[in-house]
Amino acid sequence: MAVPLATRTRCSRSWCSARSGARRCTSCSARPERMQREEEEGRAVVLVGACGAGKTTVGALLAAELNEREAKRIPRAGDRRRQGWRFVDADDHHPRENVLKMRRGEALTDADRAPWLLSLHEVLHSELRGGSSGSSVVLACSALKRSYRSLLRDGRPPP
């Protein structure tokens, strides 16, 4: 049985139907400070792969499919209306210097990628937290290195 979004909470390990006043998650015993209300943040799917792997095609199709499924979903009492899924292609966010460098056939360095990844971090997190409540993102990005993905997720390089 599904619990309406207004009462459903999420802990770090699994879904929990405890109300916000619960002392612990019923699934894994996490304390409430580690639990988040689902409606406070949207969701993100990050598609990572090499150049030419089809990230943009798959990402656009995935966002459209997820929007379609949400539109067909029958709302339950207490559900908050989600804003839908937005597709973001990371290539559209490269600084001009990077675009010119790539046109000349030069490989980007980690230093070239850092501002780009930080801008993607801002796009992701502003959409998920600061944007409309319940908005979600599908991001297609060639963040192949673990350090790039850390920069996307945390906004800073790993220690």
FIKOLZA-1660 file (N, C-alpha, C; in steps of 0.1 Angstrom, whole numbers, plus 5000, padded with zeros to 4 digits):
% residues 159
   i   px   py   pz ch aa at
   1 5008 4988 5000  A  M  N
   1 5000 5000 5000  A  M CA
   1 5009 5012 5000  A  M  C
   2 5006 5022 4991  A  A  N
   2 5014 5034 4990  A  A CA
   2 5009 5044 5001  A  A  C
   3 5019 5051 5007  A  V  N
   3 5016 5061 5017  A  V CA
   3 5016 5074 5010  A  V  C
   4 5007 5083 5012  A  P  N
   4 5007 5096 5005  A  P CA
   4 5020 5104 5008  A  P  C
   5 5024 5112 4998  A  L  N
   5 5037 5119 4999  A  L CA
   5 5037 5128 5012  A  L  C
   6 5026 5133 5016  A  A  N
   6 5025 5142 5027  A  A CA
   6 5030 5134 5040  A  A  C
   7 5029 5121 5041  A  T  N
   7 5033 5114 5053  A  T CA
   7 5044 5105 5051  A  T  C
   8 5049 5103 5038  A  R  N
   8 5060 5094 5035  A  R CA
   8 5073 5101 5038  A  R  C
   9 5082 5094 5044  A  T  N
   9 5096 5100 5047  A  T CA
   9 5106 5090 5041  A  T  C
  10 5118 5095 5039  A  R  N
  10 5128 5087 5033  A  R CA
  10 5140 5087 5042  A  R  C
  11 5145 5075 5045  A  C  N
  11 5158 5075 5053  A  C CA
  11 5169 5072 5043  A  C  C
  12 5181 5070 5048  A  S  N
  12 5192 5068 5039  A  S CA
  12 5192 5054 5033  A  S  C
  13 5184 5045 5038  A  R  N
  13 5185 5031 5033  A  R CA
  13 5172 5026 5026  A  R  C
  14 5161 5030 5030  A  S  N
  14 5148 5025 5024  A  S CA
  14 5137 5034 5027  A  S  C
  15 5125 5031 5021  A  W  N
  15 5113 5039 5023  A  W CA
  15 5108 5036 5037  A  W  C
  16 5102 5045 5043  A  C  N
  16 5097 5044 5057  A  C CA
  16 5084 5051 5057  A  C  C
  17 5074 5045 5063  A  S  N
  17 5061 5052 5064  A  S CA
  17 5059 5059 5078  A  S  C
  18 5070 5061 5085  A  A  N
  18 5068 5068 5098  A  A CA
  18 5064 5082 5096  A  A  C
  19 5056 5087 5104  A  R  N
  19 5053 5101 5103  A  R CA
  19 5065 5110 5108  A  R  C
  20 5064 5123 5105  A  S  N
  20 5075 5132 5108  A  S CA
  20 5079 5132 5123  A  S  C
  21 5070 5129 5131  A  G  N
  21 5072 5129 5146  A  G CA
  21 5078 5116 5151  A  G  C
  22 5081 5107 5142  A  A  N
  22 5086 5094 5146  A  A CA
  22 5100 5095 5152  A  A  C
  23 5103 5087 5161  A  R  N
  23 5117 5087 5168  A  R CA
  23 5127 5080 5159  A  R  C
  24 5123 5070 5152  A  R  N
  24 5133 5063 5144  A  R CA
  24 5126 5058 5131  A  R  C
  25 5133 5055 5121  A  C  N
  25 5128 5049 5109  A  C CA
  25 5124 5035 5112  A  C  C
  26 5113 5031 5107  A  T  N
  26 5108 5017 5110  A  T CA
  26 5116 5006 5102  A  T  C
  27 5123 5010 5092  A  S  N
  27 5130 5001 5084  A  S CA
  27 5144 4998 5089  A  S  C
  28 5151 5009 5092  A  C  N
  28 5166 5007 5095  A  C CA
  28 5170 5014 5108  A  C  C
  29 5160 5019 5115  A  S  N
  29 5162 5026 5128  A  S CA
  29 5171 5039 5128  A  S  C
  30 5171 5045 5116  A  A  N
  30 5178 5058 5115  A  A CA
  30 5170 5068 5123  A  A  C
  31 5177 5078 5128  A  R  N
  31 5171 5089 5136  A  R CA
  31 5165 5099 5126  A  R  C
  32 5154 5106 5131  A  P  N
  32 5147 5115 5122  A  P CA
  32 5156 5126 5115  A  P  C
  33 5167 5130 5122  A  E  N
  33 5176 5140 5115  A  E CA
  33 5183 5135 5103  A  E  C
  34 5183 5121 5101  A  R  N
  34 5189 5116 5089  A  R CA
  34 5178 5113 5079  A  R  C
  35 5166 5115 5082  A  M  N
  35 5155 5112 5073  A  M CA
  35 5151 5125 5066  A  M  C
  36 5146 5124 5054  A  Q  N
  36 5142 5136 5046  A  Q CA
  36 5128 5134 5042  A  Q  C
  37 5121 5145 5041  A  R  N
  37 5107 5145 5035  A  R CA
  37 5109 5144 5020  A  R  C
  38 5102 5136 5014  A  E  N
  38 5103 5134 4999  A  E CA
  38 5100 5147 4992  A  E  C
  39 5090 5154 4996  A  E  N
  39 5085 5165 4988  A  E CA
  39 5095 5177 4989  A  E  C
  40 5105 5177 4998  A  E  N
  40 5114 5188 4999  A  E CA
  40 5124 5188 4988  A  E  C
  41 5127 5177 4982  A  E  N
  41 5137 5177 4971  A  E CA
  41 5131 5169 4960  A  E  C
  42 5136 5172 4948  A  G  N
  42 5132 5164 4936  A  G CA
  42 5142 5152 4935  A  G  C
  43 5142 5146 4924  A  R  N
  43 5150 5135 4922  A  R CA
  43 5159 5138 4910  A  R  C
  44 5171 5131 4909  A  A  N
  44 5180 5133 4898  A  A CA
  44 5185 5119 4893  A  A  C
  45 5186 5119 4880  A  V  N
  45 5192 5107 4873  A  V CA
  45 5203 5113 4865  A  V  C
  46 5215 5108 4867  A  V  N
  46 5227 5112 4860  A  V CA
  46 5232 5101 4851  A  V  C
  47 5231 5104 4838  A  L  N
  47 5236 5094 4828  A  L CA
  47 5250 5097 4824  A  L  C
  48 5259 5088 4827  A  V  N
  48 5274 5090 4825  A  V CA
  48 5278 5081 4814  A  V  C
  49 5287 5086 4805  A  G  N
  49 5292 5077 4794  A  G CA
  49 5302 5085 4786  A  G  C
  50 5309 5077 4778  A  A  N
  50 5319 5083 4768  A  A CA
  50 5311 5091 4757  A  A  C
  51 5319 5099 4750  A  C  N
  51 5314 5107 4739  A  C CA
  51 5308 5097 4728  A  C  C
  52 5296 5100 4724  A  G  N
  52 5290 5092 4713  A  G CA
  52 5282 5080 4718  A  G  C
  53 5281 5078 4732  A  A  N
  53 5275 5067 4737  A  A CA
  53 5260 5067 4737  A  A  C
  54 5254 5079 4734  A  G  N
  54 5240 5080 4733  A  G CA
  54 5233 5086 4746  A  G  C
  55 5241 5093 4754  A  K  N
  55 5236 5099 4766  A  K CA
  55 5225 5109 4764  A  K  C
  56 5226 5117 4754  A  T  N
  56 5216 5128 4751  A  T CA
  56 5203 5121 4746  A  T  C
  57 5204 5112 4737  A  T  N
  57 5193 5105 4732  A  T CA
  57 5185 5098 4743  A  T  C
  58 5192 5090 4750  A  V  N
  58 5186 5082 4761  A  V CA
  58 5180 5091 4772  A  V  C
  59 5188 5102 4775  A  G  N
  59 5183 5111 4786  A  G CA
  59 5170 5118 4782  A  G  C
  60 5170 5123 4770  A  A  N
  60 5158 5130 4765  A  A CA
  60 5146 5121 4765  A  A  C
  61 5148 5108 4760  A  L  N
  61 5137 5098 4760  A  L CA
  61 5133 5094 4774  A  L  C
  62 5143 5093 4783  A  L  N
  62 5139 5089 4797  A  L CA
  62 5131 5100 4804  A  L  C
  63 5135 5113 4802  A  A  N
  63 5128 5124 4808  A  A CA
  63 5113 5124 4803  A  A  C
  64 5112 5122 4790  A  A  N
  64 5098 5122 4784  A  A CA
  64 5090 5111 4789  A  A  C
  65 5096 5099 4790  A  E  N
  65 5089 5087 4795  A  E CA
  65 5085 5089 4810  A  E  C
  66 5094 5095 4818  A  L  N
  66 5091 5097 4832  A  L CA
  66 5080 5108 4834  A  L  C
  67 5080 5118 4825  A  N  N
  67 5069 5128 4825  A  N CA
  67 5056 5122 4822  A  N  C
  68 5056 5113 4812  A  E  N
  68 5044 5106 4807  A  E CA
  68 5038 5098 4819  A  E  C
  69 5047 5090 4825  A  R  N
  69 5042 5081 4836  A  R CA
  69 5037 5089 4848  A  R  C
  70 5043 5100 4851  A  E  N
  70 5038 5109 4862  A  E CA
  70 5025 5115 4858  A  E  C
  71 5023 5118 4846  A  A  N
  71 5010 5124 4841  A  A CA
  71 4999 5114 4842  A  A  C
  72 5002 5101 4840  A  K  N
  72 4992 5091 4840  A  K CA
  72 4989 5086 4855  A  K  C
  73 4998 5089 4864  A  R  N
  73 4996 5084 4878  A  R CA
  73 4984 5091 4884  A  R  C
  74 4976 5083 4891  A  I  N
  74 4964 5088 4897  A  I CA
  74 4968 5093 4911  A  I  C
  75 4966 5106 4913  A  P  N
  75 4969 5112 4926  A  P CA
  75 4961 5107 4937  A  P  C
  76 4968 5105 4949  A  R  N
  76 4961 5101 4961  A  R CA
  76 4959 5113 4970  A  R  C
  77 4951 5111 4980  A  A  N
  77 4949 5122 4990  A  A CA
  77 4962 5126 4996  A  A  C
  78 4965 5138 4996  A  G  N
  78 4977 5144 5003  A  G CA
  78 4989 5145 4993  A  G  C
  79 4988 5139 4981  A  D  N
  79 4999 5140 4971  A  D CA
  79 5001 5155 4967  A  D  C
  80 5014 5158 4966  A  R  N
  80 5017 5171 4961  A  R CA
  80 5021 5169 4946  A  R  C
  81 5016 5178 4938  A  R  N
  81 5019 5177 4924  A  R CA
  81 5033 5180 4920  A  R  C
  82 5040 5171 4914  A  R  N
  82 5054 5172 4910  A  R CA
  82 5054 5181 4897  A  R  C
  83 5065 5188 4896  A  Q  N
  83 5067 5197 4884  A  Q CA
  83 5071 5189 4872  A  Q  C
  84 5075 5177 4873  A  G  N
  84 5079 5169 4862  A  G CA
  84 5094 5168 4861  A  G  C
  85 5099 5161 4850  A  W  N
  85 5113 5158 4848  A  W CA
  85 5118 5168 4837  A  W  C
  86 5129 5174 4840  A  R  N
  86 5136 5183 4831  A  R CA
  86 5149 5176 4826  A  R  C
  87 5151 5176 4813  A  F  N
  87 5163 5171 4807  A  F CA
  87 5174 5181 4806  A  F  C
  88 5186 5179 4811  A  V  N
  88 5197 5188 4810  A  V CA
  88 5209 5181 4803  A  V  C
  89 5213 5187 4792  A  D  N
  89 5225 5181 4785  A  D CA
  89 5237 5189 4790  A  D  C
  90 5247 5183 4796  A  A  N
  90 5258 5189 4802  A  A CA
  90 5266 5197 4791  A  A  C
  91 5266 5192 4779  A  D  N
  91 5274 5199 4768  A  D CA
  91 5269 5213 4766  A  D  C
  92 5257 5216 4769  A  D  N
  92 5251 5229 4767  A  D CA
  92 5257 5239 4777  A  D  C
  93 5264 5234 4787  A  H  N
  93 5268 5243 4798  A  H CA
  93 5283 5245 4798  A  H  C
  94 5290 5241 4788  A  H  N
  94 5305 5243 4787  A  H CA
  94 5308 5258 4786  A  H  C
  95 5318 5263 4792  A  P  N
  95 5322 5277 4790  A  P CA
  95 5327 5278 4776  A  P  C
  96 5327 5290 4771  A  R  N
  96 5331 5293 4757  A  R CA
  96 5345 5289 4754  A  R  C
  97 5354 5291 4764  A  E  N
  97 5368 5287 4762  A  E CA
  97 5369 5272 4759  A  E  C
  98 5361 5264 4766  A  N  N
  98 5361 5249 4764  A  N CA
  98 5356 5245 4751  A  N  C
  99 5346 5252 4746  A  V  N
  99 5340 5249 4733  A  V CA
  99 5350 5252 4722  A  V  C
 100 5357 5264 4723  A  L  N
 100 5367 5267 4713  A  L CA
 100 5378 5257 4713  A  L  C
 101 5382 5253 4725  A  K  N
 101 5393 5243 4727  A  K CA
 101 5389 5230 4720  A  K  C
 102 5377 5225 4722  A  M  N
 102 5372 5213 4717  A  M CA
 102 5371 5214 4701  A  M  C
 103 5367 5225 4696  A  R  N
 103 5366 5227 4682  A  R CA
 103 5380 5226 4675  A  R  C
 104 5390 5231 4683  A  R  N
 104 5404 5230 4677  A  R CA
 104 5410 5215 4679  A  R  C
 105 5402 5207 4685  A  G  N
 105 5406 5193 4686  A  G CA
 105 5415 5190 4698  A  G  C
 106 5416 5200 4708  A  E  N
 106 5424 5199 4720  A  E CA
 106 5416 5192 4731  A  E  C
 107 5422 5183 4738  A  A  N
 107 5415 5176 4749  A  A CA
 107 5414 5186 4761  A  A  C
 108 5403 5185 4768  A  L  N
 108 5401 5193 4780  A  L CA
 108 5409 5187 4792  A  L  C
 109 5415 5196 4800  A  T  N
 109 5422 5191 4812  A  T CA
 109 5412 5191 4824  A  T  C
 110 5417 5186 4835  A  D  N
 110 5408 5186 4847  A  D CA
 110 5405 5201 4851  A  D  C
 111 5415 5210 4849  A  A  N
 111 5413 5224 4853  A  A CA
 111 5403 5230 4843  A  A  C
 112 5402 5226 4831  A  D  N
 112 5392 5231 4821  A  D CA
 112 5378 5226 4825  A  D  C
 113 5377 5214 4830  A  R  N
 113 5364 5208 4834  A  R CA
 113 5359 5213 4847  A  R  C
 114 5367 5218 4856  A  A  N
 114 5362 5221 4870  A  A CA
 114 5351 5232 4869  A  A  C
 115 5353 5243 4862  A  P  N
 115 5342 5253 4862  A  P CA
 115 5329 5248 4856  A  P  C
 116 5331 5239 4846  A  W  N
 116 5319 5233 4839  A  W CA
 116 5312 5224 4849  A  W  C
 117 5319 5216 4856  A  L  N
 117 5313 5206 4866  A  L CA
 117 5306 5214 4877  A  L  C
 118 5313 5225 4882  A  L  N
 118 5307 5233 4892  A  L CA
 118 5294 5240 4888  A  L  C
 119 5293 5244 4875  A  S  N
 119 5281 5250 4870  A  S CA
 119 5270 5239 4869  A  S  C
 120 5274 5227 4865  A  L  N
 120 5264 5216 4865  A  L CA
 120 5259 5213 4879  A  L  C
 121 5268 5213 4889  A  H  N
 121 5264 5211 4903  A  H CA
 121 5254 5221 4907  A  H  C
 122 5256 5234 4903  A  E  N
 122 5246 5244 4906  A  E CA
 122 5233 5242 4899  A  E  C
 123 5233 5238 4887  A  V  N
 123 5221 5235 4879  A  V CA
 123 5213 5224 4886  A  V  C
 124 5220 5213 4889  A  L  N
 124 5213 5202 4896  A  L CA
 124 5207 5206 4909  A  L  C
 125 5215 5212 4918  A  H  N
 125 5210 5215 4931  A  H CA
 125 5201 5226 4932  A  H  C
 126 5202 5236 4923  A  S  N
 126 5192 5247 4923  A  S CA
 126 5178 5241 4918  A  S  C
 127 5179 5232 4909  A  E  N
 127 5166 5226 4904  A  E CA
 127 5160 5217 4915  A  E  C
 128 5168 5209 4921  A  L  N
 128 5163 5200 4931  A  L CA
 128 5159 5206 4944  A  L  C
 129 5166 5216 4949  A  R  N
 129 5163 5223 4962  A  R CA
 129 5157 5236 4961  A  R  C
 130 5162 5245 4952  A  G  N
 130 5158 5258 4952  A  G CA
 130 5147 5261 4942  A  G  C
 131 5145 5252 4932  A  G  N
 131 5135 5253 4922  A  G CA
 131 5121 5250 4927  A  G  C
 132 5112 5247 4919  A  S  N
 132 5099 5244 4922  A  S CA
 132 5099 5231 4930  A  S  C
 133 5091 5230 4940  A  S  N
 133 5090 5218 4949  A  S CA
 133 5086 5206 4940  A  S  C
 134 5094 5196 4942  A  G  N
 134 5091 5184 4935  A  G CA
 134 5097 5183 4920  A  G  C
 135 5105 5192 4916  A  S  N
 135 5110 5191 4903  A  S CA
 135 5122 5181 4903  A  S  C
 136 5124 5175 4891  A  S  N
 136 5134 5164 4890  A  S CA
 136 5142 5166 4877  A  S  C
 137 5154 5160 4877  A  V  N
 137 5163 5163 4866  A  V CA
 137 5169 5150 4860  A  V  C
 138 5170 5149 4847  A  V  N
 138 5178 5139 4841  A  V CA
 138 5189 5146 4834  A  V  C
 139 5202 5143 4839  A  L  N
 139 5214 5150 4834  A  L CA
 139 5222 5140 4826  A  L  C
 140 5226 5144 4814  A  A  N
 140 5235 5136 4805  A  A CA
 140 5248 5143 4806  A  A  C
 141 5258 5135 4811  A  C  N
 141 5271 5141 4813  A  C CA
 141 5283 5131 4812  A  C  C
 142 5294 5136 4806  A  S  N
 142 5305 5127 4804  A  S CA
 142 5315 5127 4816  A  S  C
 143 5310 5127 4828  A  A  N
 143 5318 5127 4840  A  A CA
 143 5323 5113 4843  A  A  C
 144 5333 5109 4836  A  L  N
 144 5338 5095 4837  A  L CA
 144 5346 5092 4849  A  L  C
 145 5353 5102 4854  A  K  N
 145 5362 5100 4866  A  K CA
 145 5354 5102 4879  A  K  C
 146 5358 5094 4889  A  R  N
 146 5351 5095 4902  A  R CA
 146 5352 5110 4907  A  R  C
 147 5364 5116 4905  A  S  N
 147 5365 5130 4910  A  S CA
 147 5355 5140 4903  A  S  C
 148 5352 5137 4891  A  Y  N
 148 5342 5146 4884  A  Y CA
 148 5329 5144 4890  A  Y  C
 149 5325 5131 4892  A  R  N
 149 5312 5128 4898  A  R CA
 149 5311 5134 4912  A  R  C
 150 5322 5134 4920  A  S  N
 150 5322 5140 4933  A  S CA
 150 5320 5155 4932  A  S  C
 151 5326 5161 4922  A  L  N
 151 5324 5175 4920  A  L CA
 151 5310 5179 4917  A  L  C
 152 5304 5170 4908  A  L  N
 152 5289 5172 4905  A  L CA
 152 5280 5171 4917  A  L  C
 153 5283 5160 4925  A  R  N
 153 5275 5158 4937  A  R CA
 153 5277 5167 4948  A  R  C
 154 5289 5170 4952  A  D  N
 154 5292 5178 4964  A  D CA
 154 5296 5192 4961  A  D  C
 155 5300 5196 4949  A  G  N
 155 5304 5209 4946  A  G CA
 155 5318 5212 4950  A  G  C
 156 5326 5202 4954  A  R  N
 156 5340 5203 4957  A  R CA
 156 5347 5190 4954  A  R  C
 157 5360 5190 4951  A  P  N
 157 5367 5178 4948  A  P CA
 157 5368 5169 4960  A  P  C
 158 5370 5156 4958  A  P  N
 158 5371 5147 4969  A  P CA
 158 5384 5150 4976  A  P  C
 159 5384 5146 4989  A  P  N
 159 5396 5149 4997  A  P CA
 159 5408 5141 4993  A  P  C
% end
